[in-house]
Amino acid sequence: MLNVQIALFDGFDLLDAIAPYEVFCAAGMFADGAVQAELVAAEGARTVTSGVGGVRMEATAKLDPSRPGIILVPGASGELLGDGLEAIPAILARAAGTELIALMEQAIGNPAITVATVCGGSLLLAMGGLVEGRPAVTHHMGMEVLGATGARPIQARVVDDGDFVSGGGVTSGLDVAIHLVERELGPSVALAVEQLFEFERRGTAWKSGGMTPKASGAAEAAAASEVQVREGLPVAVARNGGGGSAFDGEWEATIATPVGKMNVLFRIETALGVVRGTAAQGDEFSELIDPVLTGGTLRWSQRITKPMRLNLTFEARVDGDHMTGTAKAGVLPASKLSGRRVK
């Protein structure tokens, strides 16, 4: 018996969840009941409300990360633009703050489970730090953000990384589910489902292995620059021309994000024209990555883990003892940065 759990959360996208559910139910019909699909929630049996439209659906059981089979996580449905509470990033962040992430961490650690995602489902897991270093795909509007979480974005309709399978945009739920049906039950059952739905899968399911395509000239140049950086060559040296800078000191800063305010303590110093610094968020410390000071603007990258795991790009200016600027991850709306010098 192939057990399939589809994990619902408030604000989930209907098609992300229902399309795979129908595929697995049809596969069970063609496979003489060898598939059982169920809608579940991290909190247990309850009514779960979808995103846009607010459709109420019943999760019939609690998500069980010990049950062998497949667990599929859909994405969210909400506002595409802005940073309001109903924007997709805010919905995903709220879901990442529930018990769902802890249960999915157990599931990923269970060799008897394949974790699958559709659309923003991979972003949801990535926000919880569960996809770091792994190849994955999400909706095309979220690929930059996916990369900012530390995942390896792959431009493919379906990305199969063994025990983790992800799909692209909303309709990729059909492709992900049929791909898994073929993988688990064979091509004949998968073909029967395709014929029933009058649907043919799109694109190639990416898998690690095989020959690597020859890079284009532009890609080769970019790769060469990366090698130079790793070898310490002066491709982008963080210098401001000598002496100290207006940014030197300790700064108590606040970053206003769609999912709440982040308090950070920055320590910045300039020595021999080179800007260095650290950031403390609670009991976590990290170095400022590639700080560059030009024209009164300091730019750097920063790895954060709260309220979610992201690589943020900062731009800041100072006026006396006051710092203002922005923090941004991919195509997410820029968050306001404000701070004051305390030392």
Order of alpha helices (4+ residues) and beta strands (2+ residues): beta-alpha-beta-beta-beta-beta-beta-alpha-alpha-beta-alpha-beta-alpha-beta-beta-beta-alpha-alpha-beta-alpha-beta-beta-beta-beta-beta-beta-beta-beta-beta
